């Protein structure tokens, strides 16, 4: 198990600033979409009186 950990740590690299910005934008957009869908579902249930 420790051997696998070492192998992963040797091959892993730190993302560049551009990669980090792109991942942050995608993550933020996904959070907004999921939040919006949750809001819409909540509003539909309130409208239906459930």
LUMVEX-731580 format. One line per 5 residues: number of its first residue (from 1); their letters; for each residue x, y, z of N, C-alpha, C. Coordinates in Angstrom, 3 decimals. Layout:
N
NUM	A	X:Y:Z:X:Y:Z:X:Y:Z; ...
***
This chain:
50
1	XXXXX	0.824:-1.192:0.000:0.000:0.000:0.000:0.873:1.263:0.000; 1.903:1.265:0.802:2.810:2.410:0.834:3.532:2.567:-0.498; 3.820:1.440:-1.142:4.481:1.464:-2.444:3.596:2.153:-3.485; 2.286:1.859:-3.441:1.350:2.504:-4.364:1.275:4.009:-4.107; 1.292:4.382:-2.835:1.252:5.794:-2.475:2.468:6.527:-3.031
6	XXXXX	3.625:5.934:-2.883:4.859:6.550:-3.397:4.806:6.708:-4.910; 4.294:5.681:-5.585:4.211:5.725:-7.054:3.291:6.869:-7.497; 2.168:7.004:-6.832:1.241:8.081:-7.182:1.881:9.444:-6.929; 2.543:9.599:-5.802:3.158:10.881:-5.473:4.292:11.236:-6.434; 4.982:10.235:-6.967:6.051:10.511:-7.928:5.492:10.938:-9.285
11	XXXXX	4.364:10.356:-9.683:3.824:10.671:-11.007:2.900:11.881:-10.990; 2.373:12.234:-9.828:1.463:13.377:-9.739:2.250:14.676:-9.928; 1.577:15.645:-10.549:2.217:16.951:-10.704:1.231:18.032:-10.314; 1.766:19.139:-9.969:0.948:20.272:-9.575:0.360:20.903:-10.837; -0.930:21.260:-10.815:-1.510:21.864:-12.022:-0.957:23.269:-12.263
16	XXXXX	-0.911:23.627:-13.521:-0.489:24.992:-13.844:-1.613:25.950:-13.474; -1.297:27.229:-13.476:-2.301:28.228:-13.116:-3.480:28.183:-14.099; -3.215:27.967:-15.374:-4.274:27.891:-16.376:-5.180:26.680:-16.132; -4.583:25.541:-15.817:-5.375:24.351:-15.518:-6.240:24.569:-14.284; -5.670:25.223:-13.284:-6.417:25.500:-12.052:-7.584:26.442:-12.321
21	XXXXX	-7.360:27.492:-13.106:-8.438:28.430:-13.418:-9.558:27.745:-14.192; -9.194:26.898:-15.158:-10.196:26.201:-15.950:-11.011:25.241:-15.074; -10.354:24.490:-14.219:-11.057:23.565:-13.323:-11.966:24.332:-12.371; -11.520:25.486:-11.891:-12.335:26.297:-10.987:-13.581:26.822:-11.691; -13.429:27.265:-12.926:-14.577:27.765:-13.680:-15.595:26.660:-13.920
26	XXXXX	-15.121:25.482:-14.302:-16.026:24.363:-14.565:-16.747:23.951:-13.288; -16.008:23.888:-12.177:-16.610:23.511:-10.901:-17.647:24.538:-10.468; -17.324:25.810:-10.601:-18.273:26.868:-10.240:-19.523:26.826:-11.097; -19.356:26.616:-12.387:-20.509:26.531:-13.286:-21.391:25.341:-12.928; -20.780:24.205:-12.627:-21.549:23.024:-12.233:-22.316:23.283:-10.937
31	XXXXX	-21.702:23.973:-9.992:-22.385:24.298:-8.739:-23.579:25.209:-8.993; -23.431:26.184:-9.872:-24.539:27.077:-10.198:-25.687:26.322:-10.867; -25.367:25.434:-11.786:-26.397:24.668:-12.487:-27.159:23.778:-11.507; -26.427:23.069:-10.640:-27.076:22.187:-9.674:-27.926:22.999:-8.696; -27.433:24.133:-8.259:-28.208:25.001:-7.368:-29.472:25.515:-8.034
36	XXXXX	-29.359:25.899:-9.296:-30.522:26.390:-10.037:-31.569:25.289:-10.199; -31.109:24.072:-10.528:-32.046:22.956:-10.653:-32.733:22.668:-9.325; -31.997:22.707:-8.233:-32.590:22.501:-6.908:-33.614:23.569:-6.591; -33.327:24.803:-6.939:-34.273:25.894:-6.717:-35.545:25.690:-7.527; -35.391:25.299:-8.787:-36.556:25.058:-9.638:-37.419:23.908:-9.099
41	XXXXX	-36.780:22.839:-8.675:-37.526:21.709:-8.118:-38.257:22.138:-6.854; -37.586:22.888:-6.002:-38.209:23.380:-4.775:-39.412:24.268:-5.086; -39.272:25.153:-6.070:-40.379:26.046:-6.429:-41.556:25.261:-7.001; -41.291:24.235:-7.802:-42.365:23.407:-8.356:-43.109:22.710:-7.227; -42.387:22.148:-6.253:-43.039:21.465:-5.138:-43.852:22.449:-4.293
46	XXXXX	-43.357:23.663:-4.091:-44.115:24.662:-3.349:-45.364:25.062:-4.106; -45.264:25.187:-5.387:-46.408:25.547:-6.220:-47.475:24.435:-6.197; -47.018:23.182:-6.165:-47.941:22.050:-6.120:-48.507:21.846:-4.720; -47.919:22.454:-3.722:-48.397:22.311:-2.352:-47.974:21.008:-1.697; -46.859:20.460:-2.158:-46.393:19.189:-1.595:-45.470:19.443:-0.436
***
